[in-house]
Amino acid sequence: MRLLLGLLFLLLITGPGATEQQTMVIGYIGQERKTALPLGPLDETVTDGGLQGARLGIADDESTGRFLGQKFRLEERILKPTETPDDAVRQFADAGIAFVVADLDASQLLQASAAPGAEQMTLLNSRAPDDVLRQQDCRRNVLHTIPSRAMLADGLAQYLAWKRWQRWFLLVGPHSQDQAMAAAFRRAAARFGAEITIDQPWTFRPANGRADTGHVTLQTEIPAVTQVSDYDVLVVADEADEFGAYLEGRTALPRIVAGTQGLVAIGWSAVSEEWGATQLQDRFHRQAGRWMLPSDYAAWLAVRSIGEAATRLHSLDPAAIGRYIRGDAFLLAGFKGQGLSFRPWDGQMRQPILIAGPRLLISSSPQPGFLHQRTPLDTLGIDLEESTCKFG
């Protein structure tokens, strides 16, 4: 019996599928980013966010594909701050690369999607959460593995509704990304029955918390800013991460801080350990020497989507893989408790949104009781009936 099993194993590893190795090359385009000074002494300075997730995805694709004779390789291009993605897209197109992880801001992503050669590619957006990319600026050759702002806001709003914290104080930062996140929060509030009792811009520049008397100044400034009528939860829109972290424990009223800081709605968090996430976290930490960021997770999802399709199809044919990942049969295990798939109307990946604190996972949306005719995951973000995406 042992001899028979041994022979079967040898056939598996030495059969035609194993000897005739095929290689799928996946492109990666990232940007050099200005590294912000860490807000707190425990914060890490990360210069390779996104890229490390794509590299782990390749390693996982290799693990699942080797028994089918499939190999995967990542071709990396990092753009200088003044560089456009056109040359990288053209080089990938000339090399016959059909799938590219686009770790780019919204404007660069749109430019990449229109570059010569991009019409034959699928770009997988792992960075830009802009709702407009899923609406009027959607593109046929772009899929999104990073959650949209609408998905993040809806995930938080569902949890706050479940807790019956329905009176919001919305505090909005001055930057365009802060304004966009605030718009998503307003939409989510209207969608899930919350009342924004105060909607206020942040107009102060907080003192440096690291200065010798920084905490004293903050202890005086923030109660003055937040001295408003009653509310249940302070929802902060501060994607630039300039002031939101200073709010908790300093507000005039003893209230929860949620949004972009405090109790956060996020695509991935280092505190997630359920649904087998611990093994993903550990493998990433061993590879990168740091914890996995949302951009790493989104890039990992992008690469794994291609590998999963190749495994299911027993093929590295780009056209077949492209059709499969956009189809109803595609389902990716993403360590979030539910299978992930792409919405056909805007290319957004359906996925749960984590509700996380600084040290522990608090919850995961969609929340119990929020139902949908297709899947509860479609209660998060832009639904088919509200979509303005026209691929053309």
N, C-alpha and C positions, 0 to 999 in steps of 0.2 A: 504493500500500500504506500509506504514511504517512497519507494522507487517510482511508483506511478505519479505521485504528487510532484516529485522532483522533476520528472520528465515534462509534466504539464507546465511547471514553472519555467523550465528552460525554453519550452516552445513559446511561452508568452513573451519572454525577454529577448528571444533570438529570432522570432518570426519576422515576416516581411515588413510588418508595420514598425518593428523596432529598428530594423537595419536601414530602412529607407527613410532617413531623417529628413523632415521638412522643417523649415524655420519661418516663423512669423516675426517680422520686425515691426515694432510699434514705436511711433515717434513720440517725443516729448518736447514741448516748447514751453520754457519758463522765462521769467524776467528777473534781472537783478533788481532787488528792492532795497530801498533805503531802510536800514535797520534802526528802528525806534529804540530810544533809551528805555530799558526795562522800568516799568512803573514801580515795582517793588523789589526788594533784595532777593526774593526767592524766584523771581521770574527768569526764565531762560531767554537768551538771545538766540534766535533761530534764523539761520541763513539758507537752509535747504528745505523749508516747508513745501510740501507737495512732491518734490523730487524723491524723497525717501519713500513715500507711499507708493509711487510708481515702481520704484525698484523692488519693493517687497511684493508688489503685484506680479512682477515678472518672475520672481523666485517661486511664488505660488503657482503661477501658470506652468512653470517648468516642472514642478512636482506632480501636477495632475496630468500633464501632457506627455511625460516621458514614456509611459507605457503604451501610448498610441503613436510613438515615433514623432511627436511634435516638440519642437524647440521654439523658444521665445527669446527675443533680444530687444532691449530698449536703446533707441538712438536718441541721444540727448542734445538739445540746443538751448542755450541760455542767452537771452537777448540783453544787450547793453541798454541802459536807460533811454538812449536816443535812437535805438534800433527798432525797425519795424519787423513784423514777422514774415514779410513777403519772401525774403531770400530763403528762410528756413522751410517755408511751405514748398517753395519751388524745388529745393534740394530733396525734400522728402518725396515729392511727386516724381522727380526724375529717378529716384531710387525705387519707385514702385510701392512706397509705403501707403497703405490705405486707411490706417487708423492712427490718430494723433491725439495724445493727451494735451489739451490746451490749458496750461496753468497760467492764464492771462487775465488781465483786467478787461472790463467790458469793451472798451474802445479797441484794444488790441485783438480781442477775440473776433469782433466784427470785421476788422481788417484782414485777419487770417482767413476767415470764412470766405472772403471775396478775392483772395489772392489767386493768381494764375496757378492752376493745378489743384486748388482746393475743392473744385466741383466734383472731383473723383474720389474725395476723401470723406471720412467721418471724423469730425473734430469732437472730442469729448471734453466739455467744459468742466474743469475741476476747481475753479477759483471764483468766478463772477456770480454773485447771488442776485444780480439785478433782475427784477421782475420784467422789465422791458424786453429782455432777451428771450423771455418765454411768451411775450405778447407781440406787439407790433414789429419788434426787431428780431423775431424768431427766424431761423434759417434752416432749410431742409437738411443741410449737411452738418448740423450741430446737435449733439445730445448733451444733456446736463446731468452730471452726477453730484454736483454740489447743490444742496437745497436752496430754493429761492427764498428771498426775504418773506414772501407771502406764506410759504410753508413754515418758516420759523415763527412768524407772528401768530399764525393759526395754531401751531402746536402749543405755544405759551397761553394763548387765549382759551384754548380748550381746558388746560390744566387750571387756570384761574377760575373758569366757569365751574369746573368740578368742585373746586374749593369754595365756591360762592364768594370769591373776592372780585366783585363786579364793578366797584367804583375805582376808576384809575386816575392817578395823577401822572400825566405824560410829560416827561422832561426831555427836551430835544436839543441835541448839540448843533453847532453852527455849520457843519460841513455837509456837502451834498449827499454823502453816504448816510449821514445821520438823518437828513431830511427824508431820504428814501425809506429808511427803516421806520421812521415815524409814520409815513404814509401807509406802510404795511400794517403797523399796529392799529392805526385808525380803521383801516378796512376790517381787520380781524375783530376789533371791538364791536363794530356794527354787525358783523356776521354772527357773532356768538353772544350777543345780548349784553355786552359790557357798556358802561357809561363812562366816558372820559369827562370827569368833573372839572379837571384843570388841565389845560394844554398850554405849556409854557416853554419858551426857549431858554436855554442856558446861556447867560450873557456874562458870566463871571469867569475869571481865570483863577483857578484854585492855586493857593500857595504851594510851594514845593514841600511835599510831605517829608522829604529827607532832610530839610533844613532843621537847624537846632530847635526852632520854635514853629516848625511847619504844622505840627498837629494842633498847636494852640490856635493858629490862624484858621485852619480848617474847621476847628470846633466852633468857631465864632461865625464864619462865613456861611457854612452849609445850613445851619438852623434858620438863618435869615432868609436864604433862598427858598427853603421849603416850608416857611411859615405861611401855610395856606389853609383853606377850609378842609373839613374831614374827607378822608378817602381810605380805601382798603389797601391799596398796593401802589407803590411808586414804580412806574414803568419807564425805564430810561432808554433813550435811543442815542447811543454814543459809540458808534462803530469805530471811531477814531481812537477810542480808549483814552480820552483826555481827562475826564472828570467822574465817570460813572463809578469807578472803584472806590472813590472817596466818600460816597454817599452812605453806605451801609454803616449803621451805628451812630450817624451824625445828624439824621433828619430831625426836624422839630417834633414830629409825632413818631411814636414807636411803630414803624410800619416796615413791611417787607419791601426790599428792592428787587426788581426783576427786569428782564429785558436783555440788553447787551452786557450787563454786569449783574452781579448778585445771583439770583435764581435765573439761569440762562437757558434759552431754547437753542439747541445746537445740533449740528449734524453728527458730531462725534466728540467724545470727551474722554480724557485720560482716566476718569473715575468709573467708566463703564466696565463692568465685569460679568454681567449676566449674558445669557444666551451663548456661552462659549467665548465671549469677548476677551477673557483673560489670556487665552492662548494667542490671540491676535496681538494684544497689547504687549505680551512678553516677547513675541518674535520681533515685533517692530523695535522694541527697546534694545534688544540684543543687537539688531542691525544698526540702528541710528544713534544709540547712546542717549536717547531722549524719548519723551512720550509722544504719542501720535496726535497730531493736530487735525482739525476738520479738513484742511486742504490735503493733508496726507491721506486721510481716509477716502476723500473724493477721488484722488488720483489712483489709489488702490482699487476702488470700485471700477474705475474706468478700465484699467488694465485687466482686472479680473473678469469684467463683462466679456471681453474679447476671448480670454482663455476659457471661460465657461462655455461660450457658444462653440468654440473650436472642439472642446471635449464632447459636447452633446452631439455635434454634427459629425464627429470623426473626420473633420476636414479643416484645412486652413484657407479655403477659398474665400477671399474677401467679400465677394458679392453675396455668397450664402450666409456668411457671418453677419453682414450688415442687415440682411432681411430678417435673420433669426432674432437678433437682439431687439429689433423694432416690433417683433410679432408677439402674439398672445401666449405662445408656448415658453417664452424666455422667463426665467426666474433665477435670481442670484441670491445665494445665502450671504447675508451681510452682517451677521452677528448682532442683529437687532430684534430677533424673535419672529420676523416675518420675511417672506421672500420679496425681493426687490425687482421691479420691472420698469420699463419706460412707457410714459404716456404717449399715445400716438398723436395727440392733437398739438403737443408743443415740445416733445422730446425730453421732458423732465423725468428723472428717475423717481418713481414712487418710493418713499422710505419713511419709517418712523422718525420722529423728532425727539431727541433726548431732552429731558428737563433735568438740569444738573446743578448741584451746588459746588462749592470749591473742593470738597473732599469726597462727596458721595453722590451717586445717582439718586434723584428724587422720584422721577417718574418717566414715562415715555408716552408720547401722543402718537396716534389718536387715542383719546380717553374712552373709557367704557361709556356706552350709550350714544356715542356720535356715529350714526349709521349712514350708509351710502348704498345706492343700488348696485354699484360695481364692487367696490372695496372700501372699507373704512379709511384706507390710506388716501383716497381721493377727497376726504374732508380737509386735507391739508394742501393749501396752495390753490392755484387757478384751476377750476373745474372746467370740463368741456363746455358747459353752457355759458360760462363767462369768458371763455377764451377769445381773444381777438387775433390769434396767430393765423396767418395765411401764408403757407409755405410757398405758394405760387408755382 
